[in-house]
Amino acid sequence: MTATEEGAAAYQPHKTLVVLEDRSNTPGHYVLNGPGHVVDKHGDVITTAIKPGTRVRVYYLNTGNARVVDHVVVE
């Protein structure tokens, strides 16, 4: 089952997205596996890094101790 979180992107190390989640005081870490998982609100693929402070909605799956991104919508 896919879960979602909203917040502001903090930084994007290799294959990871760190988001300052609206519902929490701690940042969430999400695993990015492969290209094509980050889109704008129109569904167009974004190929550049997400700038810190950008509002995002992360759709992810919990797999063990990791949150693996299904897709990210950049607002």
DSSP file (Angstrom, degrees, kcal/mol; ACC not computed):
  #  RESIDUE AA STRUCTURE BP1 BP2  ACC     N-H-->O    O-->H-N    N-H-->O    O-->H-N    TCO  KAPPA ALPHA  PHI   PSI    X-CA   Y-CA   Z-CA
    1    1 A M              0   0    0      0, 0.0    61,-0.4     0, 0.0     2,-0.3   0.000 360.0 360.0 360.0 132.9    0.0    0.0    0.0
    2    2 A T        -     0   0    0     59,-0.1     2,-0.3    57,-0.0    59,-0.2  -0.634 360.0-165.7 -83.2 134.3    1.3    3.4   -1.0
    3    3 A A  E     -A   60   0A   0     57,-2.8    57,-2.6    -2,-0.3     2,-0.3  -0.739   6.5-145.2-110.8 163.9    1.6    6.1    1.7
    4    4 A T  E     -A   59   0A   0     -2,-0.3     2,-0.3    55,-0.2    55,-0.2  -0.957  14.1-177.4-131.9 152.3    2.2    9.8    1.2
    5    5 A E  E     -A   58   0A   0     53,-1.7    53,-3.0    -2,-0.3     2,-0.3  -0.985  11.3-153.8-140.1 146.8    4.0   12.7    3.0
    6    6 A E  E     +A   57   0A   0     -2,-0.3    16,-2.8    51,-0.2    17,-0.4  -0.914  36.6 104.8-119.2 150.4    4.1   16.4    2.2
    7    7 A G  E     -AB  56  21A   0     49,-1.9    49,-2.8    -2,-0.3     2,-0.4  -0.982  64.5 -58.7 172.6-164.6    6.8   18.8    3.1
    8    8 A A  E     -AB  55  20A   0     12,-1.8    12,-3.2    -2,-0.3    47,-0.2  -0.903  50.2-113.2-109.3 134.2    9.8   20.8    1.9
    9    9 A A  E     - B   0  19A   0     45,-2.9    44,-3.6    -2,-0.4    10,-0.3  -0.424  28.6-174.7 -63.1 135.1   12.8   19.2    0.3
   10   10 A A  E     -     0   0A   0      8,-3.3     2,-0.3     1,-0.4     9,-0.2   0.862  61.1 -36.1 -97.1 -53.3   15.9   19.6    2.5
   11   11 A Y  E     - B   0  18A   0      7,-1.0     7,-2.3    40,-0.1    -1,-0.4  -0.965  46.9-132.1-163.9 168.2   18.6   18.1    0.3
   12   12 A Q        -     0   0    0     -2,-0.3     5,-0.2     5,-0.2     3,-0.1  -0.688  22.6-176.8-134.6  79.8   19.0   15.3   -2.2
   13   13 A P    >   -     0   0    0      0, 0.0     3,-2.3     0, 0.0    -2,-0.0  -0.262  56.6 -56.1 -66.5 167.6   22.1   13.1   -1.7
   14   14 A H  T 3  S-     0   0    0      1,-0.3     3,-0.1     3,-0.0    18,-0.0  -0.199 123.4  -8.9 -51.4 123.8   22.7   10.4   -4.3
   15   15 A K  T 3  S+     0   0    0      1,-0.1    17,-2.2    -3,-0.1     2,-0.3   0.673 120.5  93.7  61.2  22.2   19.6    8.1   -4.6
   16   16 A T  E <   - C   0  31A   0     -3,-2.3     2,-0.4    15,-0.2    15,-0.2  -0.994  55.8-158.8-141.8 146.6   18.0    9.7   -1.6
   17   17 A L  E     - C   0  30A   0     13,-2.5    13,-2.3    -2,-0.3     2,-0.5  -0.997   9.6-159.3-124.4 126.7   15.5   12.5   -1.0
   18   18 A V  E     -BC  11  29A   0     -7,-2.3    -8,-3.3    -2,-0.4    -7,-1.0  -0.927  13.3-173.2-108.1 126.0   15.3   14.1    2.5
   19   19 A V  E     -BC   9  28A   0      9,-2.6     9,-3.1    -2,-0.5     2,-1.2  -0.967  28.3-136.5-124.8 131.7   12.1   15.9    3.2
   20   20 A L  E     -BC   8  27A   0    -12,-3.2   -12,-1.8    -2,-0.4     2,-0.1  -0.755  40.1-141.2 -81.9  99.1   11.2   18.1    6.2
   21   21 A E  E >   -B    7   0A   0     -2,-1.2     3,-1.1     5,-0.6   -14,-0.3  -0.331   9.7-134.9 -71.4 141.7    7.8   16.6    6.7
   22   22 A D  T 3  S+     0   0    0    -16,-2.8    -1,-0.1     1,-0.2   -15,-0.1   0.833 104.4  48.3 -61.9 -33.9    4.8   18.9    7.6
   23   23 A R  T 3  S+     0   0    0    -17,-0.4     2,-0.3     2,-0.0    -1,-0.2   0.450 112.4  48.8 -88.8  -0.5    3.6   16.4   10.3
   24   24 A S    <   -     0   0    0     -3,-1.1     4,-0.1     2,-0.1     0, 0.0  -0.944  64.4-139.3-141.8 156.4    7.0   15.8   12.0
   25   25 A N  S    S+     0   0    0     -2,-0.3    -1,-0.1     2,-0.1    -3,-0.0   0.505  88.5  73.1 -89.8  -6.2    9.9   17.7   13.5
   26   26 A T  S    S-     0   0    0     -5,-0.0    -5,-0.6     1,-0.0     2,-0.1  -0.851  88.5-110.4-110.0 145.7   12.4   15.1   12.0
   27   27 A P  E     -C   20   0A   0      0, 0.0     2,-0.4     0, 0.0    -7,-0.2  -0.434  26.6-132.4 -72.5 146.2   13.3   14.8    8.4
   28   28 A G  E     -C   19   0A   0     -9,-3.1    -9,-2.6    -2,-0.1     2,-0.5  -0.809  13.1-147.6 -96.5 140.1   12.1   11.8    6.4
   29   29 A H  E     -C   18   0A   0     -2,-0.4    38,-0.4   -11,-0.2     2,-0.4  -0.928  15.7-172.3-109.8 129.5   14.6    9.9    4.2
   30   30 A Y  E     -C   17   0A   0    -13,-2.3   -13,-2.5    -2,-0.5     2,-0.5  -0.968  20.4-129.1-126.5 137.2   13.3    8.3    1.0
   31   31 A V  E     -Cd  16  68A   0     36,-2.9    38,-2.9    -2,-0.4     2,-0.6  -0.732  16.1-155.9 -88.1 126.6   15.1    5.9   -1.3
   32   32 A L        -     0   0    0    -17,-2.2     2,-0.7    -2,-0.5    38,-0.1  -0.917   8.3-170.3-102.4 116.1   15.0    6.9   -5.0
   33   33 A N        -     0   0    0     -2,-0.6    -2,-0.0    36,-0.4   -17,-0.0  -0.841  54.6 -27.8-110.3  95.1   15.6    3.8   -7.3
   34   34 A G  S    S-     0   0    0     -2,-0.7     3,-0.4     2,-0.0    -1,-0.1  -0.029  84.0 -58.9  92.6 166.2   16.1    4.9  -10.9
   35   35 A P  S    S+     0   0    0      0, 0.0    12,-0.1     0, 0.0    -2,-0.0  -0.279 102.2  50.5 -79.5 166.5   15.0    7.8  -13.1
   36   36 A G  S    S+     0   0    0     10,-0.3    11,-0.1     2,-0.1    -2,-0.0   0.530  74.9 104.8  88.5   7.0   11.4    8.8  -13.8
   37   37 A H        +     0   0    0     -3,-0.4    35,-3.1     9,-0.1     2,-0.5   0.516  65.1  72.0 -98.1  -5.7   10.1    8.9  -10.3
   38   38 A V  E     +e   72   0A   0      8,-0.3     8,-3.1    33,-0.2     2,-0.3  -0.951  61.3 165.2-116.1 121.6   10.1   12.7   -9.9
   39   39 A V  E     -eF  73  45A   0     33,-3.1    35,-3.0    -2,-0.5     6,-0.2  -0.886  32.6-119.6-131.2 160.0    7.4   14.7  -11.8
   40   40 A D  E >   -e   74   0A   0      4,-2.2     3,-2.1    -2,-0.3    35,-0.2  -0.313  50.5 -85.2 -86.7-178.3    5.9   18.2  -11.7
   41   41 A K  T 3  S+     0   0    0     33,-0.7    34,-0.1     1,-0.3    -1,-0.1   0.634 130.5  55.3 -67.2 -11.6    2.2   18.8  -11.1
   42   42 A H  T 3  S-     0   0    0      2,-0.1    -1,-0.3     3,-0.0     3,-0.1   0.447 120.2-107.3 -95.7  -2.9    1.5   18.2  -14.8
   43   43 A G  S <  S+     0   0    0     -3,-2.1     2,-0.3     1,-0.3    -2,-0.1   0.493  70.8 144.4  90.4   4.3    3.1   14.8  -14.8
   44   44 A D        -     0   0    0      1,-0.1    -4,-2.2    -5,-0.0    -1,-0.3  -0.620  55.5-110.1 -78.6 134.7    6.2   15.8  -16.7
   45   45 A V  B     -F   39   0A   0     -2,-0.3     2,-0.5    -6,-0.2    -6,-0.3  -0.393  24.7-147.4 -67.2 135.8    9.4   14.1  -15.6
   46   46 A I        -     0   0    0     -8,-3.1    -8,-0.3     1,-0.1   -10,-0.3  -0.919  16.4-179.7-104.4 127.3   12.0   16.2  -13.8
   47   47 A T        +     0   0    0     -2,-0.5     2,-0.2     2,-0.1    -1,-0.1   0.497  55.8  81.0-106.7  -5.9   15.6   15.2  -14.4
   48   48 A T  S    S-     0   0    0      1,-0.1    -2,-0.1     3,-0.0     3,-0.0  -0.552  91.4 -85.9 -96.7 165.2   17.4   17.8  -12.2
   49   49 A A        -     0   0    0     -2,-0.2     2,-0.5     1,-0.1    -1,-0.1  -0.323  46.2-108.3 -64.6 151.0   18.0   17.7   -8.5
   50   50 A I        -     0   0    0     -4,-0.1    -1,-0.1    -3,-0.1   -38,-0.1  -0.717  35.1-123.6 -83.3 127.4   15.2   19.1   -6.3
   51   51 A K    >   -     0   0    0     -2,-0.5     3,-1.9     1,-0.1   -42,-0.2  -0.449  32.2 -96.5 -72.6 141.5   16.2   22.5   -4.8
   52   52 A P  T 3  S+     0   0    0      0, 0.0   -42,-0.2     0, 0.0    -1,-0.1  -0.295 111.2  29.1 -55.5 139.2   16.1   22.8   -0.9
   53   53 A G  T 3  S+     0   0    0    -44,-3.6     2,-0.2     1,-0.3   -43,-0.1   0.225  84.6 136.8  92.9 -12.7   12.8   24.4    0.2
   54   54 A T    <   -     0   0    0     -3,-1.9   -45,-2.9   -45,-0.2    -1,-0.3  -0.478  59.0-118.3 -68.2 133.5   10.8   23.1   -2.8
   55   55 A R  E     +A    8   0A   0    -47,-0.2    20,-2.6    -2,-0.2     2,-0.3  -0.569  42.5 174.4 -73.9 132.5    7.4   21.8   -1.7
   56   56 A V  E     -AG   7  74A   0    -49,-2.8   -49,-1.9    -2,-0.3     2,-0.5  -0.948  30.7-147.8-137.1 156.3    7.0   18.1   -2.6
   57   57 A R  E     -AG   6  73A   0     16,-2.1    16,-2.7    -2,-0.3     2,-0.5  -0.993  22.9-155.6-122.1 120.7    4.5   15.3   -2.1
   58   58 A V  E     -AG   5  72A   0    -53,-3.0   -53,-1.7    -2,-0.5     2,-0.5  -0.855   8.1-164.1-103.6 126.3    6.2   11.9   -1.7
   59   59 A Y  E     +AG   4  71A   0     12,-2.9    11,-3.2    -2,-0.5    12,-1.7  -0.951  30.4 160.0-105.4 121.9    4.3    8.6   -2.6
   60   60 A Y  E     -AG   3  69A   0    -57,-2.6   -57,-2.8    -2,-0.5     2,-0.4  -0.894  37.6-132.1-143.4 165.6    6.3    5.7   -1.1
   61   61 A L  E     - G   0  68A   0      7,-2.6     7,-2.7    -2,-0.3     2,-0.6  -0.962  25.1-126.8-118.4 138.5    6.2    2.1    0.0
   62   62 A N  E     + G   0  67A   0    -61,-0.4     2,-0.5    -2,-0.4     5,-0.2  -0.780  31.6 175.1 -83.5 120.1    7.6    0.9    3.4
   63   63 A T  E >   - G   0  66A   0      3,-2.9     3,-1.8    -2,-0.6     2,-0.3  -0.879  61.8 -57.2-128.2  98.5   10.0   -2.0    2.6
   64   64 A G  T 3  S-     0   0    0     -2,-0.5     0, 0.0     1,-0.3     0, 0.0  -0.548 119.6 -18.5  67.7-125.7   11.7   -3.1    5.8
   65   65 A N  T 3  S+     0   0    0     -2,-0.3     2,-0.3    -3,-0.1    -1,-0.3   0.385 124.3  84.1 -92.8   2.7   13.4   -0.2    7.4
   66   66 A A  E <   - G   0  63A   0     -3,-1.8    -3,-2.9   -36,-0.0     2,-0.7  -0.790  67.1-142.7-110.8 149.5   13.4    1.9    4.1
   67   67 A R  E     - G   0  62A   0    -38,-0.4   -36,-2.9    -2,-0.3     2,-0.5  -0.937  25.1-159.0-105.2 108.1   10.8    4.1    2.5
   68   68 A V  E     -dG  31  61A   0     -7,-2.7    -7,-2.6    -2,-0.7     2,-0.2  -0.785  17.7-120.4 -96.3 125.8   11.1    3.5   -1.2
   69   69 A V  E     - G   0  60A   0    -38,-2.9   -36,-0.4    -2,-0.5    -9,-0.3  -0.422  26.8-179.1 -67.8 128.4    9.8    6.2   -3.5
   70   70 A D  E    S-     0   0A   0    -11,-3.2     2,-0.3     1,-0.4   -10,-0.2   0.861  75.6 -35.2 -82.6 -53.0    7.0    5.2   -5.9
   71   71 A H  E     - G   0  59A   0    -12,-1.7   -12,-2.9     2,-0.0    -1,-0.4  -0.968  52.5-138.3-163.1 161.7    7.0    8.8   -7.2
   72   72 A V  E     -eG  38  58A   0    -35,-3.1   -33,-3.1    -2,-0.3     2,-0.6  -0.985  10.5-152.9-124.6 132.4    7.4   12.4   -6.1
   73   73 A V  E     -eG  39  57A   0    -16,-2.7   -16,-2.1    -2,-0.4     2,-0.5  -0.938  11.3-151.1-106.8 120.4    5.3   15.3   -7.2
   74   74 A V  E      eG  40  56A   0    -35,-3.0   -33,-0.7    -2,-0.6   -18,-0.2  -0.786 360.0 360.0 -91.2 126.6    7.1   18.7   -7.1
   75   75 A E              0   0    0    -20,-2.6   -19,-0.1    -2,-0.5    -1,-0.1   0.446 360.0 360.0 -88.1 360.0    4.7   21.6   -6.5
